[in-house]
Amino acid sequence: MDRKEAIRKYKETPRPAGVYRIHNSATKKSLVGTSLNLPGVLNRERFQLENGSHPDRELQKDWKEFGPDAFALEILDQLEPKQEASSDVTDDLQTLLQMWIDKLVESGEQLYPMTRSMLKK
């Protein structure tokens, strides 16, 4: 397989979509969000936190105070990739996000402010 073919195959490979969480074990708080590319968003979130540029200022402050070892970046739920290229999973992601937020709040977990802004009205 030549290089162009390998690049084309990579671009056509569906990325896992789903719900992720950044959990602070020191404060028992979490940021919960969705993405069409879970590995990509987890890399971005970690990069922003490590570089002091995360949009959730409270989460960023806690990262600086408690350090990276106090945090877990994890995938909570993943959607099965659909075969149709035009398939829109946005509504499914919002439903999953709401379910996870409800579940975490019911268990007594607090959420970082940016979590609520991820829900579409």
C-alpha positions as CSV (number, residue, x, y, z in Angstrom):
1,M,0.0,0.0,0.0
2,D,1.4,3.4,-0.9
3,R,1.4,6.4,1.3
4,K,-1.5,8.2,-0.4
5,E,-3.7,5.1,0.0
6,A,-2.8,4.8,3.7
7,I,-3.7,8.4,4.3
8,R,-7.0,8.0,2.5
9,K,-7.9,4.9,4.5
10,Y,-7.0,6.7,7.7
11,K,-9.2,9.7,6.8
12,E,-12.1,7.4,6.0
13,T,-11.9,5.4,9.2
14,P,-14.7,6.5,11.5
15,R,-13.6,8.0,14.8
16,P,-15.3,6.8,18.0
17,A,-18.0,9.3,19.2
18,G,-19.3,9.4,22.7
19,V,-19.3,10.9,26.1
20,Y,-16.1,11.6,28.1
21,R,-15.2,12.9,31.6
22,I,-12.4,14.7,33.3
23,H,-12.7,13.6,36.9
24,N,-10.9,15.4,39.8
25,S,-10.4,12.8,42.5
26,A,-9.3,15.4,45.0
27,T,-12.6,17.4,44.9
28,K,-14.9,14.7,43.4
29,K,-15.8,17.1,40.6
30,S,-16.1,16.3,36.9
31,L,-16.3,17.9,33.5
32,V,-18.5,15.8,31.2
33,G,-18.7,16.4,27.5
34,T,-19.3,14.8,24.1
35,S,-17.2,14.5,20.9
36,L,-17.4,13.0,17.5
37,N,-13.7,12.1,18.0
38,L,-13.1,10.8,21.6
39,P,-9.3,10.3,21.3
40,G,-8.9,13.7,19.7
41,V,-10.9,15.6,22.4
42,L,-9.1,13.8,25.2
43,N,-5.8,14.8,23.7
44,R,-7.0,18.4,23.3
45,E,-8.4,18.7,26.8
46,R,-5.1,17.4,28.3
47,F,-3.1,19.8,26.1
48,Q,-5.2,22.8,27.2
49,L,-4.9,21.9,30.9
50,E,-1.1,21.3,30.7
51,N,-0.7,24.6,28.9
52,G,-3.0,26.7,31.2
53,S,-5.4,27.5,28.4
54,H,-8.5,25.4,29.3
55,P,-11.8,27.4,28.8
56,D,-13.2,26.2,32.2
57,R,-11.3,28.4,34.5
58,E,-12.3,26.5,37.6
59,L,-11.1,23.2,36.2
60,Q,-7.9,24.9,35.1
61,K,-7.4,26.3,38.6
62,D,-7.9,22.9,40.2
63,W,-5.4,21.3,37.7
64,K,-2.8,23.8,38.7
65,E,-3.6,23.3,42.5
66,F,-3.8,19.5,42.6
67,G,-1.7,18.5,39.7
68,P,-2.3,16.1,36.8
69,D,-2.2,13.0,39.0
70,A,-5.4,14.1,40.7
71,F,-7.3,13.8,37.3
72,A,-8.6,11.0,35.2
73,L,-9.6,11.5,31.6
74,E,-11.9,8.8,30.6
75,I,-14.5,7.6,28.1
76,L,-17.9,7.1,29.7
77,D,-19.9,5.9,26.7
78,Q,-19.2,5.3,23.1
79,L,-21.6,5.1,20.1
80,E,-21.2,2.4,17.6
81,P,-20.0,3.9,14.3
82,K,-22.8,4.0,11.6
83,Q,-22.1,2.8,8.1
84,E,-23.8,5.8,6.4
85,A,-21.4,8.6,5.9
86,S,-24.1,11.2,6.3
87,S,-25.4,9.8,9.6
88,D,-25.8,12.5,12.2
89,V,-25.3,11.4,15.8
90,T,-25.6,14.8,17.4
91,D,-29.0,14.0,19.0
92,D,-27.8,10.7,20.3
93,L,-24.7,12.4,21.9
94,Q,-26.9,15.0,23.6
95,T,-29.2,12.2,25.0
96,L,-26.2,10.3,26.3
97,L,-24.7,13.4,27.8
98,Q,-27.9,14.3,29.6
99,M,-28.2,10.7,30.9
100,W,-24.6,10.8,32.3
101,I,-25.0,14.2,33.9
102,D,-28.2,13.0,35.6
103,K,-26.5,9.8,36.8
104,L,-23.4,11.6,38.1
105,V,-25.5,14.3,39.9
106,E,-27.7,11.7,41.4
107,S,-24.6,10.0,42.8
108,G,-23.6,13.2,44.5
109,E,-20.9,14.3,42.1
110,Q,-20.4,18.0,41.4
111,L,-19.8,19.3,37.9
112,Y,-17.5,21.9,36.6
113,P,-19.4,25.0,35.1
114,M,-18.6,24.2,31.5
115,T,-20.5,20.9,31.6
116,R,-23.9,22.5,31.6
117,S,-22.9,24.7,28.7
118,M,-22.3,21.6,26.6
119,L,-26.0,20.7,26.7
120,K,-27.9,22.0,23.7
121,K,-31.1,23.8,24.5
